[in-house]
Amino acid sequence: MSSSTVPPPFVPVHDSEEFLATELLPLTSATLTIRIIKSFPFRTTKNLVLKDVDLTTMTVGQLMDKCREAVHSQVGFKLYRQVQLDTLKKYTVAHGHKTQNLIINLDHDEWILSDMAQTLVAVGCENETELSLFNRAAYDEFKAHPETKWD
């Protein structure tokens, strides 16, 4: 395929009067949804919504620390406190395709955010991005045998 026949990158077309969710807030005041995952086989998860996140300065490591702090301090996460939450992975970005798995996307291992020093904007986060925070050993075990025990 020659360079003249390469299709342009996907750019969503929308009415200029209406803004997409990614355009509603600046990168310095984004809203993120983090799926705190307790159990993959039982699909036990609870969402943590963070508002006014500065994606240009907050790093992956700082986001993980903020999430773990919320789990240990907020009453609704009491049952999640014994889980070693050590891995963060992008689930989807606004207007992106969601996976069939309701708890985590098992494909795209490159979406695992392993560089703790990178800023969130550098790893592709934008307003309304959804991420998953979980235990890596439990993820690897579930990925090897993706069977749910509760439907």
RAPEGI-V897518 format. One record per backbone hydrogen bond with DSSP energy under -1.0 kcal/mol. NH is the residue of the N-H (numbers start at 1). CO is the residue of the C=O. E is the energy in kcal/mol with one decimal. If there is no record, write none. Layout:
BEGIN
nh = [NH,NH]
co = [CO,CO]
e = [E,E]
END
This chain:
BEGIN
nh = [5,18,23,29,30,32,33,34,35,36,37,38,39,43,44,46,48,50,53,55,55,58,60,61,63,64,65,66,67,68,69,70,71,72,73,74,77,78,80,81,83,85,86,86,87,89,90,91,92,96,111,112,113,114,116,118,120,121,123,124,125,128,129,130,131,132,133,134,139,140,141,142,143,144,145,147,149]
co = [2,15,20,26,53,50,129,48,131,46,133,44,44,40,39,36,34,32,30,27,53,54,118,116,59,60,61,62,63,64,65,66,67,68,69,70,74,75,77,78,80,83,84,134,134,132,111,130,130,93,108,109,88,112,114,115,58,55,119,121,120,31,126,92,33,89,35,87,135,136,137,138,139,140,141,145,41]
e = [-1.4,-1.5,-1.4,-2.2,-2.7,-2.7,-2.1,-3.1,-3.5,-2.8,-2.7,-2.7,-1.4,-1.0,-1.8,-2.0,-2.7,-2.8,-2.8,-2.8,-1.1,-2.6,-2.1,-2.2,-2.3,-2.3,-2.3,-2.4,-2.4,-2.7,-2.4,-1.9,-2.4,-2.0,-1.1,-2.7,-1.5,-1.7,-1.9,-1.1,-1.3,-1.2,-1.0,-1.3,-2.1,-2.4,-1.8,-3.0,-1.7,-2.3,-2.1,-1.7,-3.1,-1.2,-1.0,-1.3,-2.3,-2.2,-1.1,-1.2,-2.5,-2.4,-1.5,-3.3,-2.8,-3.2,-2.9,-2.3,-1.9,-2.7,-2.1,-2.3,-2.8,-1.8,-1.6,-2.4,-2.4]
END
